[in-house]
Amino acid sequence: MANLYEYIGYQMMIIMKEKNLTKKQVLERGGFSQPAVISRIKQGKHSFKIDTILKLCKGLDCKSNELLPF
């Protein structure tokens, strides 16, 4: 079983593919200041706070239950 960060990264990739979103679009919509954060999240190598999850949901235009396993 993947850890939580890997799970979120995988879900993010699925949502991006389903919605045809680019990394740049997610960054801009979510208000991220560092482009590398999206790559680290995709790889499951980024630990983050709840505000990062909220930004990610905003950037992906999704609800948190689409990104999180609970």
Residue pairs with C-beta under 8 A, 6 or more apart in sequence:
2 10
2 44
3 44
4 69
5 41
5 44
5 45
5 46
5 47
5 48
6 44
7 44
7 69
8 41
8 44
8 53
8 56
8 67
8 68
9 41
9 42
9 43
9 44
9 46
10 44
11 66
11 67
11 68
12 26
12 38
12 41
12 42
12 56
12 60
12 67
13 42
15 21
15 60
15 62
15 66
15 67
16 22
16 23
16 26
16 60
19 60
19 61
21 59
21 60
23 35
23 38
23 39
24 35
25 59
26 32
26 38
26 56
26 59
26 60
27 35
27 37
27 38
27 59
28 59
29 58
29 59
29 60
29 61
30 55
30 56
30 57
30 58
30 59
30 60
31 55
31 58
31 59
32 38
32 55
32 59
37 46
37 52
40 46
41 48
41 56
46 52
53 64
53 67
53 68
54 64
56 67
57 63
57 64
57 66
57 67
60 66
60 67
